[in-house]
């Protein structure tokens, strides 16, 4: 196995935002072990993982990889794509829970993760709507749980 000596910024950005590896793993779906290897530079992430992490931190893949030295804020288009991805993810989670593909607790955890991501990206203008969606989903989960207990 070859060892990649990358000067990536995964650890730097993670610690800057005071996020644990466990939290980053939970939020991105990338295993904590893989994140550890990526941070040490002993394993090279696939492009999909680079993109997930770049989207999560709101930076370009090149900046995250250490190829670009200058931090460029995410463009408005990329910001909108991230917002759209959060909405689509929330809708997909709600659909999956409503048809029983995933459990309500798993759906609730997914929605909390999407809400954290939305908060991090500072979608102020849309947070109120997302908060209402999140609250409605939570009410639905609670009703569903109480109905299942009967």
N, C-alpha and C positions, 0 to 999 in steps of 0.2 A: 504494500500500500504506500503510495507516495504521500508526502507531507506537503501541504500547501502553506506557504508563508505569506499570508495575507495580512495587510494592515487595515483590516476593516474596522468600521466604527460601531459595530453592534453593541459591544460592551459599553463603549463611551456613551452612546445615546441612551442605552437602557439605564445606566447609573445616573445620567443627567436627569432623567425623568423619574428616578427613584422607583424603578420597576424591578422586581425580582425575576430571575430566570423562570421560576415556576409560573408567575403571572404572565410573562411574555409567552410562555409555552401554551398556557390556557387560552390567551387572547388570539394567538395566531394559528393554533393547531399544529405547531412544530414542536417535536418532543424536546424536553429539557436537555436530554443527553445530546441531541443534535445541536441545540443552541450552544451548549458548552463547547462542543467541538468547533463550531463556527467561530465563536469568540476567541478561542485559542489559536485558530488558524490551522488546526490539524485536519480539518475536513472542509471541502469547498461546497457551499450550498448549490443546489440546482437553481436555475433561473426563476422558477416558480417561488422558491423560498426567498430568494433575494427580493422579488417583487412584493411578496407578502410583508416582509420586514420593512422594506422601503415605504410601502403604503402605510403601515402601522405607525412609523415614525414621522411620516410626512416629508420624506427626503427623496432624492433621486437614487436609483440603484447605484449609479456611478459614485455618488458621494458616500453611500453606505459601504461600498466596496473599497473605498479609499483611493479610487482612481481620480476622482475630482476633489480638489482641495477646497474649492469655494462652495459654501452652502448657498444653494439657491432655493428660496421658498417654493413650495409647490404652487404651480400655476393655478389659475382659477378653474381651468378645464380639468386638471387633475383633481382639484379639490371637489369639483362637482361629480367626477367619476367616483371618488371615494364616498361621497354622500349617497350617490345612487346605489353603490354596492352595499352600503349599510341598510338602506331601505329594502333592497331586493333580498338581502339576507334575512332581515326581520320578517318580511312577508313569507319567504320560503319556510322559515322556522314555524310561523303560525299555521301555515297550510299543513306542514308535516305533523304538527301536534294535533290539529283538528281531525285529521284522517287516521291518526294512531300510528303513523310511521315512527315517530319518536314520542317518548314519554313527556308528560307535562313538566316534570321537574327539569329534564334536559332542555326543554324549550325555554323554560324560565331562565336557566343559566345562560343559554345562548343569547336571549334578549338582553340580559344584564350586560353581557360582553359587548353587544352592539351599542348599548347605551353608553358604556364607558368609552368606546371608540369614538362615538359621536361627540361626547364631552371633550375628549382630547383634541379632536379636530376643530373644536369651537364652532359648531354650526349654530351659532346663536339664533339666527333668523329662523331656523327650522327646529330648534330644540323643543319649543313648546308643543309643536305638533307631534314630534317623536315621543315626548314625555306623555302626551295623551294616549298615544298608541301603546306605549309601554304599560301605562296604568290600566288601560282597557284589557290588555292581555293578562295582566296580573289578576284583575277582577274575574276574568274568564277562568283562569287557572284555579282560583279559590272556589268558584262556584262548581267547577268540574270536580275538584277534590271532595267537596262536601256532598255532591250527588253520588260519587263513587263510594263514599263511606256508608251511605244509607242502605 
